[in-house]
Amino acid sequence: MHANHPRSVKKNLRAAIKGLGIALREEISFRIIGFAAVVSVIAMAILPLSRTEKAVVWVMIFSVLVLELINGIVERLLDLLYPEHNEKVGAIKDLMAGIVLIAALGSFIIAWLVFAPKISFLKKFFLA
């Protein structure tokens, strides 16, 4: 079947959605990050942000979600290949978790830089 055939596109889309469902059901970190993403999207809808600010927030949301998915994939592959305890595998898993942590911290800093001034503006507006 040709790669651009409509059925293969539908099949690929179904597989991708199934994969996201697996992540949501089985990966608590993905759910936590997803919740933070939803909160950020709601804040973007409510607060007066520039297009650039919105773009930066979207890039960070997708970056952290993608890195968490990659982390989950690497952990599952390592568990499949090395079901017994292995210090080197543990170190790889820790490094992957560190990557996600750095991205999440960066996202938090960016969210603070983007949202905090807008929230301060709202406080002044409602308290005046």
C-alpha positions in Angstrom: 0.0 0.0 0.0 1.3 3.4 -0.9 2.3 5.6 2.1 0.0 8.4 1.1 -3.0 6.2 0.7 -6.0 7.5 2.8 -6.4 4.2 4.7 -2.8 4.2 5.8 -3.1 7.8 7.0 -6.2 6.8 9.0 -4.5 3.8 10.4 -1.5 5.9 11.4 -3.7 8.5 13.0 -5.6 5.7 15.0 -2.2 4.3 16.1 -1.0 7.7 17.3 -4.2 8.4 19.2 -4.0 4.9 20.7 -0.4 5.7 21.8 -1.5 8.9 23.5 -4.3 7.0 25.2 -1.7 4.6 26.6 0.4 7.5 27.8 -2.6 9.1 29.5 -3.7 5.8 31.1 -0.3 4.4 32.2 2.1 7.3 32.7 1.3 9.5 35.7 4.0 12.0 34.7 2.3 12.5 31.3 -1.0 13.1 33.0 0.6 15.7 35.4 2.2 17.4 32.5 -1.0 17.2 30.5 -2.9 18.8 33.4 -0.3 21.7 33.5 -0.7 22.0 29.8 -4.5 22.4 30.1 -4.1 25.0 32.8 -1.6 26.9 30.6 -4.0 26.8 27.6 -6.8 28.1 29.8 -4.6 30.8 31.1 -3.6 31.7 27.5 -7.3 32.0 26.6 -8.1 34.2 29.5 -5.1 36.5 29.8 -4.1 39.1 27.3 -1.0 37.5 25.7 0.8 38.5 22.5 1.1 36.0 19.7 4.8 35.6 20.5 4.0 34.8 24.1 1.4 32.3 23.1 3.8 30.7 20.6 6.5 30.4 23.2 4.1 28.7 25.7 2.9 26.3 23.0 6.4 25.4 22.1 7.2 24.6 25.7 4.0 22.6 26.2 4.7 20.4 23.2 8.4 20.1 24.0 7.8 18.8 27.5 5.0 16.5 26.4 7.2 15.0 23.6 10.2 14.6 25.9 7.9 12.8 28.5 6.7 10.5 25.7 10.3 9.8 24.7 11.2 9.1 28.3 8.4 6.6 28.6 9.4 4.9 25.4 13.0 4.6 26.5 12.0 3.2 29.9 9.7 0.6 28.4 12.3 -0.5 25.9 14.9 -0.8 28.6 12.5 -2.8 30.8 11.8 -5.1 27.9 15.5 -5.6 27.0 16.7 -5.8 30.6 14.0 -7.0 32.9 16.4 -7.7 35.7 17.9 -4.9 37.8 20.8 -3.3 36.0 22.7 -0.2 37.3 23.5 1.0 33.8 19.9 0.8 32.8 19.0 2.7 36.0 21.5 5.4 35.1 20.0 5.8 31.6 16.5 6.1 33.1 17.7 8.7 35.6 19.3 10.7 32.8 16.1 10.6 30.8 14.1 11.8 33.8 16.7 14.5 34.2 16.0 15.7 30.6 12.3 15.9 31.3 13.0 17.7 34.6 15.2 20.3 32.9 12.5 20.9 30.2 9.8 21.1 32.9 11.8 23.6 34.9 12.4 25.7 31.8 8.7 25.6 31.0 7.9 26.8 34.6 10.3 29.7 34.3 8.9 30.7 30.9 5.3 30.4 32.2 6.3 32.6 35.2 7.8 35.2 32.8 4.8 35.2 30.5 1.9 34.8 33.0 3.1 36.6 36.2 3.0 40.1 34.7 -0.5 39.5 33.3 -1.8 38.1 36.7 -0.3 41.1 38.5 -2.2 43.3 36.0 -5.4 41.5 36.8 -4.8 41.9 40.5 -4.4 45.7 40.1 -7.4 45.9 37.9 -9.7 44.1 40.3 -8.4 45.6 43.5 -8.5 49.2 42.2 
